[in-house]
Amino acid sequence: MSKICQFLKGKWFYDWIPSFGPTKTQAGLAIACFDKWVALIVDKGCLQGGQAQFIVFKLQEKKVGLLNVYAPNSTRERAQFWCKLWNDLPVMDH
């Protein structure tokens, strides 16, 4: 069995944030975390109306954040999106 298959086996924590479409089930962002890491989650949330999702882990004495982004395709809209997102990002203490 390949290493990736071994890694994917086991229990996973999933967080789904619906974002677009009239029924809110047509698209969204998902983030998955191996169940042993769930206890390390110190913060998680959604930014920019469902277009960005973050999760923060505490590993030993450091915080590590992951950001999942669904950005617009238009150059102008994407630039505006990143500016708004930058202003909305949570400030993490060290």
A tleap script that builds the chain and sets N, CA, C and O, in Angstrom:
source leaprc.protein.ff14SB
mol = sequence {
  NMET SER LYS ILE CYS GLN PHE LEU LYS GLY
  LYS TRP PHE TYR ASP TRP ILE PRO SER PHE
  GLY PRO THR LYS THR GLN ALA GLY LEU ALA
  ILE ALA CYS PHE ASP LYS TRP VAL ALA LEU
  ILE VAL ASP LYS GLY CYS LEU GLN GLY GLY
  GLN ALA GLN PHE ILE VAL PHE LYS LEU GLN
  GLU LYS LYS VAL GLY LEU LEU ASN VAL TYR
  ALA PRO ASN SER THR ARG GLU ARG ALA GLN
  PHE TRP CYS LYS LEU TRP ASN ASP LEU PRO
  VAL MET ASP CHIE
}
set mol.1.N position { 0.845 -1.179 0.000 }
set mol.1.CA position { 0.000 0.000 0.000 }
set mol.1.C position { 0.892 1.245 0.000 }
set mol.1.O position { 1.886 1.303 0.724 }
set mol.2.N position { 0.535 2.225 -0.805 }
set mol.2.CA position { 1.359 3.429 -0.898 }
set mol.2.C position { 1.276 4.237 0.399 }
set mol.2.O position { 0.338 4.086 1.181 }
set mol.3.N position { 2.263 5.085 0.606 }
set mol.3.CA position { 2.290 5.920 1.814 }
set mol.3.C position { 1.092 6.850 1.883 }
set mol.3.O position { 0.556 7.083 2.966 }
set mol.4.N position { 0.660 7.388 0.743 }
set mol.4.CA position { -0.482 8.296 0.745 }
set mol.4.C position { -1.752 7.566 1.158 }
set mol.4.O position { -2.570 8.129 1.885 }
set mol.5.N position { -1.935 6.329 0.714 }
set mol.5.CA position { -3.113 5.550 1.114 }
set mol.5.C position { -3.073 5.265 2.611 }
set mol.5.O position { -4.108 5.330 3.274 }
set mol.6.N position { -1.923 4.958 3.145 }
set mol.6.CA position { -1.794 4.727 4.584 }
set mol.6.C position { -2.110 6.000 5.354 }
set mol.6.O position { -2.747 5.953 6.407 }
set mol.7.N position { -1.664 7.137 4.831 }
set mol.7.CA position { -1.919 8.419 5.486 }
set mol.7.C position { -3.404 8.745 5.519 }
set mol.7.O position { -3.902 9.272 6.514 }
set mol.8.N position { -4.114 8.436 4.439 }
set mol.8.CA position { -5.524 8.795 4.343 }
set mol.8.C position { -6.449 7.868 5.128 }
set mol.8.O position { -7.612 8.201 5.351 }
set mol.9.N position { -5.947 6.720 5.543 }
set mol.9.CA position { -6.782 5.829 6.343 }
set mol.9.C position { -6.914 6.380 7.751 }
set mol.9.O position { -6.015 7.059 8.247 }
set mol.10.N position { -8.013 6.092 8.378 }
set mol.10.CA position { -8.232 6.552 9.746 }
set mol.10.C position { -9.407 7.503 9.817 }
set mol.10.O position { -10.147 7.671 8.848 }
set mol.11.N position { -9.569 8.114 10.954 }
set mol.11.CA position { -10.683 9.032 11.178 }
set mol.11.C position { -10.239 10.457 10.867 }
set mol.11.O position { -9.124 10.861 11.194 }
set mol.12.N position { -11.132 11.209 10.229 }
set mol.12.CA position { -10.842 12.581 9.840 }
set mol.12.C position { -11.925 13.512 10.357 }
set mol.12.O position { -13.088 13.121 10.453 }
set mol.13.N position { -11.558 14.717 10.685 }
set mol.13.CA position { -12.468 15.789 11.054 }
set mol.13.C position { -12.660 16.638 9.801 }
set mol.13.O position { -11.680 17.069 9.194 }
set mol.14.N position { -13.901 16.883 9.409 }
set mol.14.CA position { -14.194 17.687 8.235 }
set mol.14.C position { -14.979 18.914 8.640 }
set mol.14.O position { -15.858 18.844 9.498 }
set mol.15.N position { -14.662 20.031 8.026 }
set mol.15.CA position { -15.430 21.261 8.239 }
set mol.15.C position { -15.796 21.791 6.862 }
set mol.15.O position { -14.914 22.058 6.046 }
set mol.16.N position { -17.073 21.944 6.600 }
set mol.16.CA position { -17.574 22.397 5.303 }
set mol.16.C position { -18.242 23.745 5.489 }
set mol.16.O position { -19.087 23.911 6.368 }
set mol.17.N position { -17.860 24.710 4.658 }
set mol.17.CA position { -18.489 26.026 4.685 }
set mol.17.C position { -19.089 26.284 3.306 }
set mol.17.O position { -18.354 26.492 2.341 }
set mol.18.N position { -20.418 26.272 3.206 }
set mol.18.CA position { -21.043 26.571 1.914 }
set mol.18.C position { -20.774 28.023 1.549 }
set mol.18.O position { -20.732 28.890 2.421 }
set mol.19.N position { -20.591 28.289 0.244 }
set mol.19.CA position { -20.251 29.658 -0.098 }
set mol.19.C position { -21.049 30.244 -1.245 }
set mol.19.O position { -21.470 31.397 -1.150 }
set mol.20.N position { -21.276 29.523 -2.310 }
set mol.20.CA position { -21.904 30.107 -3.486 }
set mol.20.C position { -23.073 29.271 -3.959 }
set mol.20.O position { -23.178 28.088 -3.635 }
set mol.21.N position { -23.950 29.891 -4.726 }
set mol.21.CA position { -25.088 29.181 -5.295 }
set mol.21.C position { -26.343 29.451 -4.496 }
set mol.21.O position { -26.280 29.697 -3.292 }
set mol.22.N position { -27.481 29.406 -5.160 }
set mol.22.CA position { -28.746 29.740 -4.498 }
set mol.22.C position { -29.121 28.769 -3.381 }
set mol.22.O position { -29.823 29.159 -2.448 }
set mol.23.N position { -28.676 27.530 -3.450 }
set mol.23.CA position { -29.059 26.569 -2.421 }
set mol.23.C position { -27.973 26.392 -1.365 }
set mol.23.O position { -28.155 25.622 -0.422 }
set mol.24.N position { -26.858 27.083 -1.504 }
set mol.24.CA position { -25.730 26.992 -0.578 }
set mol.24.C position { -25.138 25.586 -0.509 }
set mol.24.O position { -24.381 25.270 0.409 }
set mol.25.N position { -25.484 24.749 -1.478 }
set mol.25.CA position { -24.896 23.407 -1.512 }
set mol.25.C position { -24.149 23.171 -2.822 }
set mol.25.O position { -23.609 22.089 -3.051 }
set mol.26.N position { -24.123 24.178 -3.668 }
set mol.26.CA position { -23.496 24.004 -4.972 }
set mol.26.C position { -21.983 24.163 -4.915 }
set mol.26.O position { -21.278 23.608 -5.757 }
set mol.27.N position { -21.479 24.897 -3.958 }
set mol.27.CA position { -20.039 25.107 -3.851 }
set mol.27.C position { -19.709 25.511 -2.431 }
set mol.27.O position { -20.578 25.905 -1.654 }
set mol.28.N position { -18.455 25.404 -2.118 }
set mol.28.CA position { -18.029 25.805 -0.790 }
set mol.28.C position { -16.587 25.406 -0.565 }
set mol.28.O position { -15.901 24.968 -1.488 }
set mol.29.N position { -16.136 25.558 0.655 }
set mol.29.CA position { -14.771 25.214 1.025 }
set mol.29.C position { -14.808 24.117 2.071 }
set mol.29.O position { -15.622 24.138 2.994 }
set mol.30.N position { -13.923 23.175 1.910 }
set mol.30.CA position { -13.825 22.096 2.892 }
set mol.30.C position { -12.396 22.044 3.409 }
set mol.30.O position { -11.442 22.318 2.681 }
set mol.31.N position { -12.272 21.690 4.661 }
set mol.31.CA position { -10.957 21.485 5.243 }
set mol.31.C position { -11.027 20.201 6.048 }
set mol.31.O position { -11.985 19.974 6.787 }
set mol.32.N position { -10.021 19.372 5.907 }
set mol.32.CA position { -10.007 18.087 6.605 }
set mol.32.C position { -8.771 18.016 7.484 }
set mol.32.O position { -7.703 18.512 7.128 }
set mol.33.N position { -8.939 17.394 8.629 }
set mol.33.CA position { -7.859 17.288 9.597 }
set mol.33.C position { -7.890 15.883 10.192 }
set mol.33.O position { -8.947 15.393 10.590 }
set mol.34.N position { -6.740 15.246 10.248 }
set mol.34.CA position { -6.662 13.923 10.852 }
set mol.34.C position { -7.121 14.014 12.302 }
set mol.34.O position { -6.764 14.966 12.996 }
set mol.35.N position { -7.897 13.054 12.771 }
set mol.35.CA position { -8.543 13.158 14.081 }
set mol.35.C position { -7.569 13.393 15.233 }
set mol.35.O position { -7.942 14.018 16.225 }
set mol.36.N position { -6.351 12.916 15.130 }
set mol.36.CA position { -5.382 13.136 16.210 }
set mol.36.C position { -4.956 14.599 16.307 }
set mol.36.O position { -4.430 15.020 17.337 }
set mol.37.N position { -5.176 15.374 15.252 }
set mol.37.CA position { -4.818 16.789 15.248 }
set mol.37.C position { -5.953 17.679 15.744 }
set mol.37.O position { -5.723 18.855 16.025 }
set mol.38.N position { -7.156 17.156 15.858 }
set mol.38.CA position { -8.310 17.969 16.262 }
set mol.38.C position { -8.073 18.632 17.613 }
set mol.38.O position { -8.460 19.784 17.810 }
set mol.39.N position { -7.449 17.929 18.535 }
set mol.39.CA position { -7.176 18.501 19.863 }
set mol.39.C position { -6.208 19.679 19.785 }
set mol.39.O position { -6.122 20.467 20.727 }
set mol.40.N position { -5.481 19.807 18.682 }
set mol.40.CA position { -4.514 20.891 18.526 }
set mol.40.C position { -5.123 22.155 17.917 }
set mol.40.O position { -4.467 23.195 17.862 }
set mol.41.N position { -6.379 22.067 17.460 }
set mol.41.CA position { -7.037 23.225 16.846 }
set mol.41.C position { -7.364 24.247 17.933 }
set mol.41.O position { -8.021 23.923 18.923 }
set mol.42.N position { -6.898 25.492 17.740 }
set mol.42.CA position { -7.195 26.562 18.699 }
set mol.42.C position { -8.128 27.612 18.118 }
set mol.42.O position { -8.696 28.411 18.863 }
set mol.43.N position { -8.293 27.624 16.804 }
set mol.43.CA position { -9.204 28.579 16.181 }
set mol.43.C position { -9.506 28.108 14.762 }
set mol.43.O position { -8.679 27.457 14.124 }
set mol.44.N position { -10.692 28.441 14.279 }
set mol.44.CA position { -11.066 28.158 12.893 }
set mol.44.C position { -12.209 29.082 12.537 }
set mol.44.O position { -12.953 29.523 13.412 }
set mol.45.N position { -12.351 29.374 11.270 }
set mol.45.CA position { -13.426 30.254 10.880 }
set mol.45.C position { -13.470 30.509 9.394 }
set mol.45.O position { -12.705 29.940 8.616 }
set mol.46.N position { -14.380 31.373 9.024 }
set mol.46.CA position { -14.651 31.707 7.641 }
set mol.46.C position { -14.474 33.217 7.470 }
set mol.46.O position { -14.871 34.003 8.331 }
set mol.47.N position { -13.877 33.603 6.352 }
set mol.47.CA position { -13.662 35.011 6.035 }
set mol.47.C position { -14.210 35.311 4.652 }
set mol.47.O position { -14.365 34.409 3.828 }
set mol.48.N position { -14.497 36.555 4.404 }
set mol.48.CA position { -14.925 37.030 3.091 }
set mol.48.C position { -16.117 36.265 2.532 }
set mol.48.O position { -16.081 35.797 1.394 }
set mol.49.N position { -17.152 36.142 3.318 }
set mol.49.CA position { -18.403 35.563 2.837 }
set mol.49.C position { -18.284 34.163 2.283 }
set mol.49.O position { -18.941 33.828 1.297 }
set mol.50.N position { -17.457 33.338 2.902 }
set mol.50.CA position { -17.332 31.958 2.475 }
set mol.50.C position { -16.264 31.722 1.427 }
set mol.50.O position { -16.151 30.612 0.906 }
set mol.51.N position { -15.483 32.730 1.108 }
set mol.51.CA position { -14.437 32.553 0.098 }
set mol.51.C position { -13.085 32.211 0.704 }
set mol.51.O position { -12.141 31.901 -0.022 }
set mol.52.N position { -12.985 32.262 2.001 }
set mol.52.CA position { -11.720 31.915 2.656 }
set mol.52.C position { -12.040 31.268 3.995 }
set mol.52.O position { -12.938 31.702 4.716 }
set mol.53.N position { -11.299 30.239 4.305 }
set mol.53.CA position { -11.504 29.483 5.532 }
set mol.53.C position { -10.133 29.274 6.161 }
set mol.53.O position { -9.165 28.942 5.477 }
set mol.54.N position { -10.064 29.474 7.478 }
set mol.54.CA position { -8.777 29.285 8.145 }
set mol.54.C position { -8.911 28.309 9.301 }
set mol.54.O position { -9.994 28.098 9.846 }
set mol.55.N position { -7.782 27.725 9.655 }
set mol.55.CA position { -7.702 26.839 10.811 }
set mol.55.C position { -6.323 27.074 11.440 }
set mol.55.O position { -5.319 27.170 10.734 }
set mol.56.N position { -6.288 27.164 12.757 }
set mol.56.CA position { -5.042 27.424 13.474 }
set mol.56.C position { -4.797 26.283 14.453 }
set mol.56.O position { -5.674 25.917 15.235 }
set mol.57.N position { -3.592 25.731 14.396 }
set mol.57.CA position { -3.170 24.668 15.294 }
set mol.57.C position { -2.120 25.204 16.255 }
set mol.57.O position { -1.369 26.116 15.909 }
set mol.58.N position { -2.063 24.652 17.442 }
set mol.58.CA position { -0.972 24.948 18.358 }
set mol.58.C position { -0.103 23.703 18.427 }
set mol.58.O position { -0.519 22.661 18.932 }
set mol.59.N position { 1.113 23.832 17.910 }
set mol.59.CA position { 2.077 22.735 17.893 }
set mol.59.C position { 3.206 23.095 18.840 }
set mol.59.O position { 3.953 24.043 18.596 }
set mol.60.N position { 3.326 22.348 19.903 }
set mol.60.CA position { 4.253 22.661 20.989 }
set mol.60.C position { 3.921 24.073 21.480 }
set mol.60.O position { 2.827 24.276 22.006 }
set mol.61.N position { 4.788 25.026 21.337 }
set mol.61.CA position { 4.495 26.384 21.807 }
set mol.61.C position { 4.261 27.362 20.669 }
set mol.61.O position { 4.210 28.570 20.897 }
set mol.62.N position { 4.118 26.863 19.450 }
set mol.62.CA position { 3.924 27.739 18.291 }
set mol.62.C position { 2.560 27.505 17.671 }
set mol.62.O position { 2.022 26.399 17.718 }
set mol.63.N position { 2.002 28.573 17.083 }
set mol.63.CA position { 0.751 28.462 16.347 }
set mol.63.C position { 1.055 28.392 14.857 }
set mol.63.O position { 1.897 29.125 14.338 }
set mol.64.N position { 0.347 27.490 14.183 }
set mol.64.CA position { 0.493 27.314 12.746 }
set mol.64.C position { -0.892 27.471 12.127 }
set mol.64.O position { -1.841 26.794 12.522 }
set mol.65.N position { -0.993 28.358 11.166 }
set mol.65.CA position { -2.279 28.604 10.528 }
set mol.65.C position { -2.289 28.154 9.082 }
set mol.65.O position { -1.286 28.259 8.375 }
set mol.66.N position { -3.440 27.649 8.652 }
set mol.66.CA position { -3.658 27.271 7.261 }
set mol.66.C position { -4.836 28.082 6.737 }
set mol.66.O position { -5.827 28.283 7.439 }
set mol.67.N position { -4.719 28.539 5.515 }
set mol.67.CA position { -5.764 29.338 4.897 }
set mol.67.C position { -6.157 28.681 3.576 }
set mol.67.O position { -5.303 28.433 2.726 }
set mol.68.N position { -7.434 28.403 3.407 }
set mol.68.CA position { -7.991 27.811 2.190 }
set mol.68.C position { -8.785 28.907 1.496 }
set mol.68.O position { -9.711 29.469 2.083 }
set mol.69.N position { -8.428 29.221 0.235 }
set mol.69.CA position { -9.009 30.382 -0.442 }
set mol.69.C position { -9.658 29.981 -1.765 }
set mol.69.O position { -9.125 29.169 -2.521 }
set mol.70.N position { -10.811 30.571 -2.016 }
set mol.70.CA position { -11.491 30.465 -3.305 }
set mol.70.C position { -11.602 31.893 -3.835 }
set mol.70.O position { -12.546 32.607 -3.497 }
set mol.71.N position { -10.651 32.309 -4.660 }
set mol.71.CA position { -10.573 33.694 -5.129 }
set mol.71.C position { -11.228 33.853 -6.497 }
set mol.71.O position { -11.284 32.902 -7.276 }
set mol.72.N position { -11.724 35.055 -6.790 }
set mol.72.CA position { -12.324 35.314 -8.099 }
set mol.72.C position { -11.309 35.165 -9.233 }
set mol.72.O position { -10.104 35.288 -9.012 }
set mol.73.N position { -11.801 34.898 -10.451 }
set mol.73.CA position { -10.935 34.769 -11.619 }
set mol.73.C position { -10.568 36.109 -12.238 }
set mol.73.O position { -9.504 36.240 -12.843 }
set mol.74.N position { -11.423 37.092 -12.097 }
set mol.74.CA position { -11.163 38.414 -12.655 }
set mol.74.C position { -9.990 39.068 -11.907 }
set mol.74.O position { -9.961 39.078 -10.676 }
set mol.75.N position { -9.037 39.609 -12.654 }
set mol.75.CA position { -7.864 40.238 -12.043 }
set mol.75.C position { -8.268 41.359 -11.104 }
set mol.75.O position { -7.750 41.437 -9.990 }
set mol.76.N position { -9.175 42.227 -11.520 }
set mol.76.CA position { -9.614 43.352 -10.688 }
set mol.76.C position { -10.321 42.851 -9.429 }
set mol.76.O position { -10.023 43.303 -8.323 }
set mol.77.N position { -11.255 41.920 -9.599 }
set mol.77.CA position { -11.989 41.383 -8.446 }
set mol.77.C position { -11.062 40.621 -7.510 }
set mol.77.O position { -11.223 40.682 -6.291 }
set mol.78.N position { -10.083 39.896 -8.074 }
set mol.78.CA position { -9.137 39.141 -7.252 }
set mol.78.C position { -8.273 40.091 -6.418 }
set mol.78.O position { -8.019 39.823 -5.244 }
set mol.79.N position { -7.823 41.190 -7.009 }
set mol.79.CA position { -7.015 42.180 -6.274 }
set mol.79.C position { -7.831 42.778 -5.130 }
set mol.79.O position { -7.323 42.929 -4.019 }
set mol.80.N position { -9.083 43.117 -5.392 }
set mol.80.CA position { -9.957 43.654 -4.341 }
set mol.80.C position { -10.183 42.617 -3.245 }
set mol.80.O position { -10.166 42.937 -2.057 }
set mol.81.N position { -10.394 41.378 -3.662 }
set mol.81.CA position { -10.613 40.296 -2.705 }
set mol.81.C position { -9.422 40.148 -1.766 }
set mol.81.O position { -9.601 40.071 -0.550 }
set mol.82.N position { -8.183 40.108 -2.324 }
set mol.82.CA position { -6.991 39.924 -1.490 }
set mol.82.C position { -6.796 41.092 -0.534 }
set mol.82.O position { -6.366 40.890 0.602 }
set mol.83.N position { -7.101 42.302 -0.968 }
set mol.83.CA position { -6.990 43.468 -0.071 }
set mol.83.C position { -7.972 43.349 1.088 }
set mol.83.O position { -7.608 43.576 2.242 }
set mol.84.N position { -9.214 42.993 0.781 }
set mol.84.CA position { -10.220 42.826 1.838 }
set mol.84.C position { -9.839 41.677 2.769 }
set mol.84.O position { -9.966 41.789 3.988 }
set mol.85.N position { -9.372 40.574 2.186 }
set mol.85.CA position { -8.994 39.420 2.994 }
set mol.85.C position { -7.844 39.775 3.936 }
set mol.85.O position { -7.871 39.411 5.112 }
set mol.86.N position { -6.846 40.475 3.431 }
set mol.86.CA position { -5.697 40.873 4.255 }
set mol.86.C position { -6.159 41.659 5.484 }
set mol.86.O position { -5.642 41.461 6.584 }
set mol.87.N position { -7.128 42.544 5.292 }
set mol.87.CA position { -7.636 43.354 6.402 }
set mol.87.C position { -8.463 42.541 7.387 }
set mol.87.O position { -8.580 42.921 8.551 }
set mol.88.N position { -9.040 41.423 6.937 }
set mol.88.CA position { -9.894 40.590 7.795 }
set mol.88.C position { -9.160 39.475 8.510 }
set mol.88.O position { -9.718 38.854 9.414 }
set mol.89.N position { -7.909 39.204 8.121 }
set mol.89.CA position { -7.182 38.086 8.740 }
set mol.89.C position { -7.004 38.318 10.232 }
set mol.89.O position { -6.676 39.426 10.657 }
set mol.90.N position { -7.219 37.279 11.025 }
set mol.90.CA position { -7.037 37.435 12.475 }
set mol.90.C position { -5.563 37.623 12.815 }
set mol.90.O position { -4.682 37.040 12.183 }
set mol.91.N position { -5.323 38.437 13.812 }
set mol.91.CA position { -3.951 38.647 14.282 }
set mol.91.C position { -3.631 37.551 15.293 }
set mol.91.O position { -4.367 37.350 16.260 }
set mol.92.N position { -2.541 36.855 15.062 }
set mol.92.CA position { -2.164 35.767 15.978 }
set mol.92.C position { -1.023 36.238 16.863 }
set mol.92.O position { -0.047 36.816 16.384 }
set mol.93.N position { -1.154 35.986 18.156 }
set mol.93.CA position { -0.041 36.260 19.054 }
set mol.93.C position { 0.944 35.113 18.963 }
set mol.93.O position { 0.565 33.990 18.630 }
set mol.94.N position { 2.190 35.383 19.253 }
set mol.94.CA position { 3.232 34.347 19.128 }
set mol.94.C position { 3.371 33.590 20.391 }
set mol.94.O position { 4.196 32.681 20.478 }
savepdb mol mol.pdb
quit
